[in-house]
Amino acid sequence: MADEGGKVSKRQRQREAARGRRMERAERRQTVFELVVSGHSYEAIARETGLSLSALRREVGKTIAARRIEAPERYIHLQAARIEKALLVADAAIERGDVRAVSQYLKVVAALDRYHGLAAALTPPEPAPAPEPTPRLPAPAPPLALTHAAPPLAADDAATAESAQNGA
């Protein structure tokens, strides 16, 4: 803004310069991001823009972080419009007699069906999982063996009988 005499204040010049630098950075970030999305390697982009690889990765990261994700409903409409455009191109190729376009046409139709929800409606439901078998009880443990058995009863009876005879 100009002062009364038509002069621009020092503060105003600083603001405009900062705004210009922000605009340049935003444009550079967008350009770099578009090159990455187009499939160019980071090394090639770094050579072209004069940025280091770490600065380039940082710029791409900032651009991704700043991107706003659209609402799913709007995104679906956008994707459906893109697919319809691809469908028209494939259809025109088939009309020209390009037999290879038939497979592309079928892929595009399947993608369009998926976005319109037709694929889910036409697929048979998954079979219910088989019920789990009832758990079986473990087999009973075998009886424990005696490790310190008492002497046989026959020996006790013989000893008792002998003592009875001696005492009688």
KOLSE-930908 format. One record per residue: x, y, z of N, C-alpha, C in turn. Coordinates in steps of 0.02 Angstrom, whole numbers, always signed. Last residue first. Layout:
REM residues N
ATOM     nc1     nc2     nc3    cac1    cac2    cac3     cc1     cc2     cc3
ATOM       X       Y       Z       X       Y       Z       X       Y       Z
...
//
This chain:
REM residues 168
ATOM     nc1     nc2     nc3    cac1    cac2    cac3     cc1     cc2     cc3
ATOM    +138   -5951   +3559     +88   -5995   +3587    +114   -6053   +3622
ATOM    +236   -5881   +3501    +209   -5854   +3563    +159   -5901   +3594
ATOM    +258   -5951   +3389    +312   -5945   +3438    +284   -5920   +3504
ATOM    +138   -5935   +3322    +159   -6002   +3343    +213   -5997   +3396
ATOM    +138   -5800   +3297     +83   -5828   +3337    +103   -5897   +3362
ATOM    +245   -5786   +3216    +248   -5756   +3282    +193   -5782   +3327
ATOM    +195   -5854   +3105    +253   -5878   +3140    +258   -5850   +3210
ATOM     +89   -5771   +3066     +75   -5841   +3086    +133   -5869   +3126
ATOM    +158   -5657   +3033    +108   -5655   +3087     +93   -5725   +3113
ATOM    +233   -5704   +2926    +267   -5678   +2985    +219   -5676   +3044
ATOM    +131   -5736   +2838    +176   -5789   +2861    +212   -5767   +2924
ATOM     +73   -5611   +2815     +32   -5664   +2845     +77   -5720   +2873
ATOM    +179   -5546   +2755    +153   -5521   +2819    +113   -5575   +2854
ATOM    +189   -5619   +2639    +246   -5619   +2685    +223   -5594   +2753
ATOM     +67   -5588   +2582     +83   -5657   +2598    +141   -5660   +2647
ATOM     +72   -5454   +2549     +32   -5476   +2605     +48   -5547   +2626
ATOM    +231   -5383   +2509    +173   -5422   +2491    +137   -5446   +2554
ATOM    +272   -5219   +2572    +289   -5289   +2559    +226   -5329   +2545
ATOM    +220   -5075   +2476    +224   -5111   +2540    +243   -5184   +2525
ATOM    +315   -4983   +2357    +260   -5027   +2374    +273   -5061   +2442
ATOM    +354   -4850   +2293    +375   -4880   +2356    +318   -4924   +2381
ATOM    +291   -4819   +2173    +364   -4825   +2173    +390   -4857   +2237
ATOM    +156   -4861   +2076    +181   -4855   +2144    +256   -4864   +2143
ATOM    +102   -4761   +1939    +134   -4822   +1963    +159   -4809   +2033
ATOM     -55   -4688   +1902     +14   -4681   +1925     +41   -4747   +1951
ATOM    -149   -4722   +1755    -141   -4723   +1829     -67   -4719   +1847
ATOM    -144   -4601   +1621    -139   -4670   +1646    -129   -4669   +1722
ATOM    -268   -4471   +1603    -198   -4491   +1614    -196   -4563   +1639
ATOM    -394   -4470   +1479    -373   -4472   +1549    -301   -4497   +1554
ATOM    -382   -4359   +1339    -386   -4428   +1365    -363   -4429   +1438
ATOM    -467   -4201   +1341    -407   -4242   +1334    -417   -4311   +1364
ATOM    -619   -4174   +1254    -582   -4176   +1316    -520   -4218   +1307
ATOM    -635   -4076   +1107    -637   -4141   +1141    -596   -4136   +1205
ATOM    -739   -3944   +1052    -675   -3966   +1079    -683   -4032   +1117
ATOM    -830   -3961    +904    -831   -3952    +977    -766   -3979   +1005
ATOM    -769   -3877    +759    -789   -3938    +794    -787   -3925    +870
ATOM    -842   -3727    +696    -784   -3760    +726    -808   -3822    +763
ATOM    -933   -3724    +544    -930   -3717    +617    -870   -3755    +644
ATOM    -864   -3644    +402    -887   -3706    +434    -883   -3698    +509
ATOM    -923   -3483    +351    -869   -3527    +374    -898   -3588    +410
ATOM   -1029   -3465    +212   -1019   -3458    +284    -964   -3505    +306
ATOM    -965   -3405     +57    -998   -3457     +98    -981   -3446    +172
ATOM    -997   -3238      +4    -949   -3289     +25    -985   -3341     +66
ATOM   -1117   -3205    -125   -1091   -3197     -57   -1043   -3253     -39
ATOM   -1065   -3168    -292   -1102   -3209    -244   -1074   -3199    -174
ATOM   -1073   -3006    -363   -1031   -3061    -338   -1071   -3102    -288
ATOM   -1158   -2902    -390   -1160   -2960    -434   -1118   -3018    -409
ATOM   -1132   -2803    -299   -1200   -2829    -302   -1203   -2894    -342
ATOM   -1001   -2771    -325   -1017   -2801    -260   -1086   -2832    -261
ATOM   -1013   -2716    -451    -972   -2776    -442    -990   -2811    -376
ATOM   -1084   -2599    -435   -1116   -2656    -468   -1078   -2720    -456
ATOM   -1033   -2482    -388   -1056   -2531    -339   -1089   -2592    -370
ATOM    -972   -2393    -468   -1044   -2386    -461   -1074   -2437    -413
ATOM    -843   -2440    -462    -858   -2375    -432    -933   -2363    -425
ATOM    -859   -2563    -531    -837   -2563    -461    -853   -2496    -427
ATOM    -893   -2519    -659    -941   -2558    -619    -923   -2557    -545
ATOM    -771   -2462    -693    -831   -2419    -687    -885   -2455    -646
ATOM    -692   -2576    -699    -676   -2524    -651    -736   -2478    -640
ATOM    -756   -2642    -805    -753   -2674    -739    -738   -2622    -685
ATOM    -730   -2552    -908    -800   -2565    -889    -802   -2597    -819
ATOM    -592   -2563    -915    -621   -2499    -896    -694   -2508    -874
ATOM    -578   -2696    -957    -550   -2675    -893    -581   -2610    -869
ATOM    -640   -2687   -1082    -670   -2730   -1030    -643   -2712    -961
ATOM    -551   -2602   -1148    -621   -2582   -1140    -653   -2622   -1083
ATOM    -438   -2682   -1152    -437   -2620   -1114    -507   -2595   -1099
ATOM    -485   -2781   -1239    -466   -2799   -1171    -463   -2737   -1126
ATOM    -508   -2702   -1354    -564   -2738   -1323    -546   -2755   -1251
ATOM    -395   -2653   -1413    -431   -2608   -1368    -488   -2643   -1331
ATOM    -352   -2744   -1506    -318   -2743   -1440    -355   -2699   -1390
ATOM    -421   -2712   -1620    -444   -2769   -1581    -413   -2770   -1512
ATOM    -470   -2573   -1692    -414   -2595   -1651    -438   -2650   -1604
ATOM    -570   -2513   -1766    -549   -2581   -1784    -490   -2607   -1745
ATOM    -626   -2398   -1729    -576   -2393   -1782    -550   -2461   -1803
ATOM    -702   -2443   -1622    -737   -2422   -1683    -689   -2416   -1742
ATOM    -600   -2459   -1529    -634   -2519   -1555    -671   -2502   -1619
ATOM    -570   -2326   -1505    -519   -2369   -1534    -550   -2433   -1562
ATOM    -688   -2282   -1447    -669   -2254   -1512    -616   -2298   -1545
ATOM    -681   -2355   -1328    -736   -2367   -1375    -719   -2341   -1444
ATOM    -571   -2296   -1267    -568   -2367   -1286    -622   -2384   -1337
ATOM    -624   -2167   -1249    -564   -2177   -1289    -559   -2249   -1313
ATOM    -733   -2194   -1164    -745   -2164   -1230    -685   -2174   -1276
ATOM    -664   -2242   -1053    -711   -2286   -1088    -725   -2259   -1158
ATOM    -598   -2130   -1008    -558   -2185   -1035    -602   -2233   -1074
ATOM    -712   -2061    -964    -671   -2032   -1017    -629   -2086   -1050
ATOM    -751   -2144    -861    -796   -2135    -918    -759   -2106    -977
ATOM    -645   -2124    -774    -654   -2190    -805    -700   -2185    -865
ATOM    -666   -1992    -736    -604   -2010    -771    -612   -2077    -807
ATOM    -790   -2006    -672    -785   -1962    -731    -722   -1979    -771
ATOM    -753   -2089    -565    -801   -2113    -615    -798   -2071    -678
ATOM    -667   -2002    -496    -640   -2063    -527    -688   -2090    -580
ATOM    -761   -1905    -455    -704   -1886    -497    -676   -1947    -533
ATOM    -845   -1982    -375    -872   -1949    -435    -816   -1929    -483
ATOM    -753   -2021    -276    -787   -2072    -317    -814   -2041    -381
ATOM    -725   -1897    -220    -672   -1934    -254    -702   -1988    -299
ATOM    -844   -1863    -161    -820   -1822    -216    -767   -1860    -255
ATOM    -849   -1965     -63    -903   -1959    -113    -880   -1918    -173
ATOM    -735   -1943     +17    -741   -2003     -25    -794   -1997     -79
ATOM    -663   -1781      +7    -714   -1824     +36    -723   -1884     -11
ATOM    -486   -1769     -23    -556   -1753     -37    -602   -1803      -3
ATOM    -353   -1715     +73    -388   -1774     +45    -461   -1755     +36
ATOM    -238   -1594     +32    -300   -1608     +67    -333   -1668     +33
ATOM     -65   -1581     +51    -122   -1599      +8    -182   -1619     +51
ATOM     +40   -1565    +136      -6   -1509    +129     -68   -1526     +87
ATOM    +111   -1683    +125     +81   -1667    +189     +29   -1611    +183
ATOM    +158   -1669      -7    +111   -1723     +10     +75   -1708     +75
ATOM    +244   -1560     +11    +187   -1555     -35    +135   -1609     -20
ATOM    +337   -1612     +99    +296   -1555    +120    +234   -1548     +75
ATOM    +393   -1713     +18    +359   -1730     +80    +314   -1674    +105
ATOM    +452   -1634     -81    +398   -1680     -99    +358   -1700     -37
ATOM    +547   -1569      -2    +496   -1530     -38    +437   -1574     -56
ATOM    +625   -1678     +40    +591   -1636     +90    +534   -1596     +57
ATOM    +677   -1721     -81    +633   -1765     -43    +593   -1726     +10
ATOM    +755   -1606    -110    +701   -1627    -155    +651   -1672    -118
ATOM    +847   -1607      -8    +801   -1550     -13    +741   -1569     -57
ATOM    +912   -1727     -39    +877   -1721     +25    +827   -1663     +23
ATOM    +965   -1699    -166    +916   -1753    -158    +877   -1746     -93
ATOM    +967   -1521    -200    +999   -1583    -177    +944   -1636    -169
ATOM    +916   -1438    -352    +908   -1454    -281    +948   -1515    -263
ATOM    +913   -1412    -485    +970   -1386    -447    +964   -1397    -372
ATOM    +819   -1461    -571    +799   -1404    -528    +858   -1375    -490
ATOM    +887   -1566    -638    +849   -1515    -675    +835   -1452    -633
ATOM    +942   -1644    -536    +986   -1613    -586    +950   -1555    -621
ATOM    +822   -1681    -471    +872   -1642    -435    +920   -1608    -484
ATOM    +763   -1758    -571    +730   -1696    -550    +779   -1652    -513
ATOM    +853   -1864    -576    +843   -1823    -636    +811   -1756    -617
ATOM    +839   -1915    -446    +904   -1892    -469    +896   -1845    -529
ATOM    +707   -1957    -441    +728   -1902    -398    +794   -1872    -422
ATOM    +636   -1988    -604    +675   -2008    -545    +695   -1946    -505
ATOM    +466   -1966    -655    +537   -1949    -661    +573   -1969    -597
ATOM    +330   -1987    -645    +374   -2045    -650    +447   -2030    -658
ATOM    +237   -1892    -619    +244   -1913    -689    +293   -1971    -698
ATOM    +261   -1867    -487    +201   -1904    -504    +205   -1930    -576
ATOM    +377   -1791    -501    +380   -1855    -466    +320   -1897    -485
ATOM    +325   -1680    -569    +377   -1720    -601    +383   -1789    -568
ATOM    +237   -1632    -472    +210   -1655    -536    +261   -1698    -573
ATOM    +330   -1593    -374    +282   -1646    -360    +253   -1675    -424
ATOM    +396   -1489    -440    +433   -1548    -419    +386   -1606    -407
ATOM    +288   -1399    -453    +323   -1424    -512    +360   -1489    -496
ATOM    +258   -1375    -319    +208   -1404    -362    +240   -1434    -425
ATOM    +377   -1316    -274    +353   -1379    -243    +304   -1414    -289
ATOM    +379   -1202    -354    +432   -1251    -361    +410   -1318    -332
ATOM    +264   -1135    -306    +267   -1156    -376    +320   -1210    -387
ATOM    +306   -1113    -174    +246   -1153    -187    +246   -1178    -259
ATOM    +417   -1031    -195    +426   -1097    -163    +366   -1142    -177
ATOM    +353    -919    -253    +404    -957    -291    +414   -1026    -262
ATOM    +272    -879    -146    +241    -900    -209    +291    -941    -251
ATOM    +370    -843     -52    +323    -898     -37    +290    -924    -101
ATOM    +429    -735    -119    +469    -795    -106    +424    -855     -90
ATOM    +319    -645    -121    +347    -670    -184    +388    -733    -174
ATOM    +306    -622     +16    +250    -653     -21    +275    -682     -87
ATOM    +427    -557     +40    +413    -622     +72    +357    -659     +37
ATOM    +405    -441     -36    +461    -485     -53    +450    -554     -23
ATOM    +296    -387     +32    +288    -407     -38    +344    -454     -59
ATOM    +356    -361    +156    +299    -407    +151    +290    -432     +80
ATOM    +453    -268    +119    +473    -331    +149    +417    -383    +144
ATOM    +372    -162     +77    +418    -195     +28    +440    -263     +54
ATOM    +312    -131    +199    +270    -155    +144    +313    -190     +91
ATOM    +422     -82    +270    +387    -142    +294    +344    -172    +238
ATOM    +452     +32    +199    +501     -21    +202    +467     -87    +222
ATOM    +312     +94    +101    +352     +90    +162    +401     +31    +157
ATOM    +307    +183     -46    +294    +119     -15    +340    +113     +45
ATOM    +232    +342     -80    +291    +301     -67    +269    +236     -33
ATOM    +130    +430     -92    +138    +382    -146    +199    +338    -137
ATOM    +113    +508     +20    +152    +538     -34    +162    +490     -92
ATOM     +43    +421    +106     +10    +482     +81     +47    +510     +21
ATOM     +94    +257     +49     +82    +308    +100     +50    +368     +68
ATOM     +20    +113     -28     +60    +175     -32     +43    +220     +26
ATOM     +42     -58      +0      +0      +0      +0     +44     +62      +0
//
